[in-house]
């Protein structure tokens, strides 16, 4: 039996307790050479960790897709106010305006919702952790066109 370094064991235990997808990370690790706490992982061309993208997609599917669509395509009438005077859920896949908002604003919208500012989106604070909401953002930003992602990631949104 191999000796396990206590530090490595604690790191793995902590990552596992946070819901970090260790099996997915190991599966994606082939030859990447990169690791977090000794756990290897792969990144896409933008530097997004594949395991984080997959985790975000799963969280989005469970919590957000009913309104924003399975592929974050939003409602086709998202630019038009409904009979209640509110807009329908916008696309988050890069075809709408989400990329115009900084990550902190997207996180705030997820956690606080939009009801206090006249929207329909419920708050997800208490339902999602900050880490889960951040994973959702990582997933839908992975869908964006390269130019939109580049502008957004440099913190230079249009609005």
C-alpha positions in Angstrom: 0.0 0.0 0.0 1.3 3.5 -0.9 1.9 6.1 1.7 -0.4 9.0 1.4 0.9 12.5 2.1 -1.3 13.9 4.8 -1.4 17.3 3.1 -2.5 15.8 -0.2 -5.2 13.8 1.6 -6.5 16.9 3.3 -6.6 18.9 0.0 -8.5 16.1 -1.7 -10.9 15.8 1.2 -11.5 19.6 1.2 -12.1 19.7 -2.6 -14.5 16.7 -2.3 -16.4 18.4 0.5 -17.0 21.5 -1.7 -18.5 19.5 -4.5 -15.4 19.8 -6.7 -15.9 17.2 -9.4 -12.8 15.1 -8.7 -13.7 12.3 -11.1 -14.4 14.7 -13.9 -11.2 16.5 -13.3 -9.2 13.2 -13.3 -11.0 12.1 -16.5 -10.1 15.4 -18.2 -6.5 15.3 -17.1 -4.7 13.3 -19.7 -1.4 15.1 -20.4 -2.5 18.5 -19.3 0.3 18.8 -16.6 -1.8 21.4 -14.7 -3.4 20.8 -11.3 -5.3 22.3 -8.4 -4.2 20.9 -5.1 -2.5 18.1 -6.9 -5.7 17.2 -8.8 -5.0 17.4 -12.6 -7.4 19.1 -15.0 -7.7 20.4 -18.5 -8.6 23.9 -19.7 -10.3 25.1 -22.9 -8.7 27.7 -25.2 -10.0 30.5 -23.0 -8.5 29.0 -19.8 -11.9 27.7 -18.5 -11.6 24.4 -16.7 -13.6 21.7 -18.4 -14.8 20.3 -15.1 -16.1 23.7 -14.1 -17.9 24.1 -17.4 -19.6 20.7 -17.0 -20.5 21.5 -13.4 -22.0 24.8 -14.4 -24.0 23.1 -17.2 -25.5 20.6 -14.8 -26.4 23.4 -12.3 -27.9 25.5 -15.1 -29.9 22.6 -16.4 -31.4 21.9 -12.9 -32.1 25.5 -11.9 -32.1 27.9 -14.9 -33.1 26.1 -18.1 -36.8 26.1 -17.4 -36.7 29.9 -18.0 -33.5 30.6 -20.0 -33.7 27.4 -22.2 -31.7 24.2 -22.3 -28.8 25.8 -24.2 -29.3 29.3 -22.6 -31.1 30.5 -25.7 -33.6 32.5 -23.8 -37.1 33.4 -24.8 -37.4 34.5 -28.5 -39.4 37.5 -27.4 -36.9 38.6 -24.7 -36.7 42.2 -26.1 -40.5 42.7 -25.9 -42.4 43.5 -22.7 -45.1 41.0 -21.9 -48.6 41.8 -20.8 -47.3 42.2 -17.2 -44.9 44.9 -18.4 -41.9 42.7 -17.8 -39.4 41.2 -20.2 -39.1 37.5 -20.7 -35.8 35.7 -19.8 -33.0 36.8 -22.1 -30.5 34.5 -23.8 -27.3 33.9 -21.9 -25.5 32.1 -24.8 -23.8 35.3 -26.2 -26.7 36.3 -28.5 -28.2 38.6 -25.9 -26.7 41.3 -23.7 -25.3 39.2 -20.8 -21.8 39.7 -22.0 -22.2 43.5 -21.6 -22.3 42.9 -17.8 -19.3 42.2 -15.6 -19.0 38.9 -13.8 -19.9 40.6 -10.5 -23.1 42.0 -11.9 -24.1 38.5 -13.4 -23.4 36.9 -10.0 -25.4 39.6 -8.2 -28.3 39.0 -10.6 -28.3 35.3 -10.1 -28.1 35.6 -6.3 -30.5 38.5 -5.8 -32.8 38.0 -8.8 -34.5 40.9 -10.6 -37.8 41.2 -8.7 -36.7 44.2 -6.7 -35.9 46.1 -9.9 -39.1 45.2 -11.7 -38.0 41.8 -13.3 -39.3 38.3 -12.9 -36.2 36.4 -12.0 -36.3 34.9 -8.5 -33.2 35.2 -6.2 -31.1 32.1 -6.0 -29.3 33.0 -2.8 -30.0 30.2 -0.4 -30.6 27.8 -3.3 -27.2 28.1 -4.9 -23.8 28.8 -3.3 -21.6 31.5 -4.8 -19.4 28.7 -6.2 -22.4 27.1 -7.9 -23.5 30.5 -9.4 -20.0 31.1 -10.6 -19.9 27.7 -12.3 -23.2 28.6 -14.1 -21.5 31.8 -15.3 -18.5 29.8 -16.4 -20.8 27.5 -18.4 -22.8 30.1 -20.2 -19.7 32.3 -20.9 -18.2 29.2 -22.6 -21.0 29.4 -25.1 -20.2 33.0 -26.2 -18.5 34.0 -29.4 -14.8 34.6 -29.0 -15.0 38.3 -29.6 -17.8 38.8 -27.0 -15.9 36.7 -24.5 -12.6 38.5 -25.2 -14.3 41.9 -24.6 -16.1 40.7 -21.5 -13.1 38.9 -19.9 -11.0 42.1 -20.2 -13.6 43.9 -18.2 -14.6 46.2 -21.1 -18.3 45.6 -21.6 -20.2 48.0 -23.7 -22.7 49.0 -20.9 
